[in-house]
Structures are given as structure tokens and as C-alpha cells.
């Protein structure tokens, strides 16, 4: 009912508009690589905004490790 | 529950003040809470008196039989005397709002006070788990188990798109709030605390006082917690808070070291010993002055400057010097001036005896 009215507010508060976390009655989605990657990217942006470059570098490495793994899994073109 | 005691030594400190967890010299405790609502009832803010009563009874009935390691005791707050409600708040088992509101509501607590579930607070259920020290993974694992028990017993409101539905949009999504309570006298004394808190705020973390929302940072205690609950998975939220708190703890350690070197050392020693002198000699102590002095003395104990005192004594002093605990000890209602006298007496007694 309130979806339309609440969406902009949710976006303003959380910078996001949909859930990425556990769901009742389903196995934990935390291991899901997509969620992990999206979360890491958000944290990286925050770290850069906060000028916390130490944290940003470690996050960048983690993202590279994850995306690297995925590239490896793709069949060669 | 242990808050029925009437002698200072009989009081259990509760999980949050046990003082034994990792990084316990700086991190007092870790708290993980989830906000949940059940289908079929309006959000708490919109419930009429009768519906609220019905909801509280319904949920209380389920919480008594909840599948947890430790049985929960459900306490009806509507019938509970004000002093007892205030004691529950001082022990962090309920929020200030839950202690003072007049709507039907309750709280479920285990004996060790490591679990508390507020019923009909801002949300139908606010389930929280405490762990001594900086212990995010363990606290979250316990909260997840508790949450799973709630979900298998009750029809929890959930949307695929928005996650767990909550009264306030700031909790929607995971409904998860991870907070670590930190003692940061070094950063305060070195005037770096504002820099530290604004850095945390830039990465969407909230920094609040000892009693959460709206409370001041008395005694140099700060709570650091996540603000974002939507668009990030639980793991990410845990990692963000852990990374920021790790950074703040190491910052605090660096500053403490600097405060004990060179010319700064004498000033620091002076500050610690003056505070101790006040606590040991004063005959009138307000709670604010007590917290300020206890903070300095705690710093001294943690840095090995006062070897005849220990952290457990100070934790006991911290808890029991609060208004409701003082009045429970005195077994009577005390006016603020009387409390200040009693507080001074109690602190003198607690600091002169080694536990």
C-alpha cells in the first residue's frame, strides 16, 4: 500500500531499495557471491568517501579476488 | 533474576559488564539485535490498547516455550513497579522507552542476562543478544539461532523485496543492529574523539552514548553501530562494524600509549589519581561526576597505574551507582540529594575492598 511513498525514503536512508540478506525458511544467502560483491563495493565507496585508504585497499583486493575467481570460471572465448 | 539482590556483593553484573571478553579493556560488550514483527497485527505504534494487550499475551505465550538453550522468563512490564523497570533499563535489558511507556508490553530474559526480547516496543519483537567484549561473530551466531527459533514459532512479517518489515524504515531489510560498546577515554582526553566519531559516521555507522539513542557519552563510553539495514547482507553489516571498531580500538591504544609517554605522562597520572581521590574521599557524588571519575580510574587500572584495584570492582561501581540500583540497595525511594550521599558511601565501600 505504502510502497510508492516509502521507496524514496528507503533509498535516502539506506542508499538501496531492496533486501539482500537472509530470508525466513531459506538457507543463508550470505555466501551468495553476488551479494557479497555488491556489499563489498558499497563498503569500498564508503571507505573512499571517509578517506580510509587502508580499508579501501583491502576491500579492493577482496573484490579483485572475487571477480578474478569468477573470470576463471568462465569458459574461454 | 539477579537484580532482586539487596547487598552490593550479591548483584550479578550481567553479561554486558562481565568484563571477560576479547579486547575487554576497551570493548565492554557487543550487542546484536534484530527487529521483527508478526503478521496479522498492525505495527506497535498503531495498535489500540486491546490489540496491544492481545499481542503481548500472544507473544509472551510463545516466548516462554521458545526453543532456546536457556529458558526465558517473561516479565510483564505493565504491572512491574517503576523502580524495577528502571533497573532493567540500567542493566540494558530494556530501552528507556520500553521502561517508561504506558502501553501493554513485556520483556523475556534469560538468567545470565545474555538474551532479552522486548515485546511491543517500537516493533513487536526486539530480540537482542549480548556478549562480553568485542565478540561480533559469536554474538551474531547466537542472535541468528534465536531469530531462527522465533521464525519457526511465529509468522514473521517478511517481503522478498524489502526483507523484514519494521515500524521504522531505518530498520527495514535485515532488521539488524550490531553495536559495540567502547570505553574511549584516551581519544576523549587527546581531543581526537570527534575525528574518530565523524570518520565512523562517514561510513554510515552511528556513534551514541552508553544508553543508545539520545543518550550522552557519559564516562567516555560510546556505542558504535550500523545504520544501514537494507541493501546489504548480514555478513557485510557485521564486517563493516568489525572493521570500524577494530580501527577505533587500535586508535585508542595508540593514543593511550602517547598519553603515558614523556611530559604527557605526569598529566595523565595526575588526572587518574585526582579522580581516584574524589571517589575514595567524597561524601556527595552526582552520577555524572561518578561516571567521569570512574572513567579515569578505569583507564588507570587498564594501563597498570593502579594495581591495587581491579576492573570488576569498577564495573560493579558503574552499575550499582545508577539511580535505580542505588534505591534498590537502600530499599527505599531516595530524593536526588539523598542518592548523591548514598552513592558516595557505596563507591567508598566498593573501592576499598578487593573482590
Interface residues (C-beta under 8 A of the other chain):
Chain A: X6 X9 X10 X13 X14 X15 X16 X17 X18 X19 X20 X21 X22 X23 X24 X25 X28 X29 X30 X32 X35 X36 X38 X39 X40 X42 X43 X46 X47 X49 X50 X52 X55
Chain B: X144 X151 X156 X158 X159 X160 X161 X162 X163 X164 X169 X170 X172 X173 X174 X176 X199 X202 X203 X204 X227 X228 X229 X230 X231 X232 X233 X234 X235 X236 X239 X240 X243 X247
